[in-house]
Amino acid sequence: MSELIEKRDAYHIIKDMVGLVRCDVLMDAYDNLKKLPAIDAVPVVRCKECDNWATEFSSGRKSLGNYRCLCQEWSDAEDHRFTYTGENEYCSRGERRE
């Protein structure tokens, strides 16, 4: 899994280093970092890490690695509507399992 850092944190680290040691390479890195676009990333909870992912309910789909998602957004036991998801899928309603 890749790790993301805040652009401003990297910016401050380089700025602090430039303040300690005057170096053309650091100055170039500092200037170039200011020009780089930042991505808008948010942490996600994958189904395999989610509290709503029920591995005891595979309904014949265990060989596919798909298990029932018990999130109310995707499944409704009263209507017999269930969604099965793979371990690396995710949604905006994920709740990390403790």
C-alpha positions in Angstrom: 0.0 0.0 0.0 1.3 3.4 -0.8 1.7 6.1 1.8 0.6 9.6 1.3 2.0 12.7 2.9 0.6 16.2 3.2 2.2 18.5 0.7 2.6 21.2 3.3 4.4 18.9 5.7 7.0 18.1 3.0 7.2 21.7 2.1 8.0 22.7 5.7 10.6 19.9 6.1 12.5 21.1 3.0 12.1 24.8 4.1 13.6 24.0 7.5 16.5 22.1 5.9 17.2 25.0 3.6 17.3 27.3 6.6 20.0 25.0 8.2 22.1 24.4 5.2 22.2 26.6 2.1 22.2 24.2 -0.8 21.1 24.7 -4.4 19.6 21.1 -4.6 17.4 21.8 -1.6 16.4 25.2 -3.0 15.4 23.5 -6.3 13.5 20.8 -4.4 11.7 23.5 -2.4 10.8 25.5 -5.5 9.6 22.4 -7.5 7.5 21.1 -4.6 5.6 24.4 -4.5 4.7 23.8 -8.2 3.5 20.2 -7.8 -0.3 19.6 -7.8 -1.6 17.9 -4.7 -4.1 15.0 -4.9 -7.3 15.0 -3.0 -7.1 11.7 -1.1 -9.1 10.3 1.7 -8.5 7.1 3.8 -10.8 4.2 3.0 -11.9 1.1 4.9 -11.6 -1.9 2.6 -14.4 -4.5 3.0 -11.9 -7.0 4.6 -11.3 -4.5 7.4 -14.9 -3.4 7.8 -17.1 -4.2 10.8 -20.1 -4.7 8.4 -18.4 -7.4 6.4 -19.8 -10.8 7.5 -17.5 -13.6 6.6 -19.9 -16.1 8.1 -22.4 -15.4 5.3 -20.9 -16.4 2.0 -23.9 -18.1 0.5 -21.9 -20.2 -1.9 -19.7 -17.3 -3.0 -16.9 -18.2 -0.6 -14.8 -19.5 -3.5 -14.9 -16.1 -5.1 -13.9 -14.4 -1.8 -17.2 -12.5 -1.7 -19.0 -12.2 1.6 -22.1 -10.4 2.7 -21.9 -6.7 3.5 -24.3 -6.0 6.4 -24.2 -2.2 5.9 -27.7 -0.9 5.8 -26.9 1.1 2.7 -26.3 -2.1 0.7 -28.2 -4.9 2.4 -31.7 -5.2 4.0 -32.6 -8.4 5.7 -36.3 -7.6 5.9 -36.5 -7.2 2.1 -34.1 -10.1 1.6 -31.7 -7.8 -0.3 -28.1 -8.6 0.2 -24.9 -7.3 -1.4 -21.8 -9.5 -1.6 -18.4 -7.8 -1.9 -14.8 -8.8 -2.4 -12.2 -8.1 0.2 -10.5 -5.2 -1.6 -13.8 -3.3 -2.3 -14.8 -0.3 -0.2 -17.6 2.2 0.2 -18.1 5.5 1.9 -19.9 3.8 4.8 -17.0 1.6 6.0 -16.4 1.2 9.7 -13.0 -0.2 10.6 -13.2 -3.4 12.6 -11.4 -3.3 16.0 
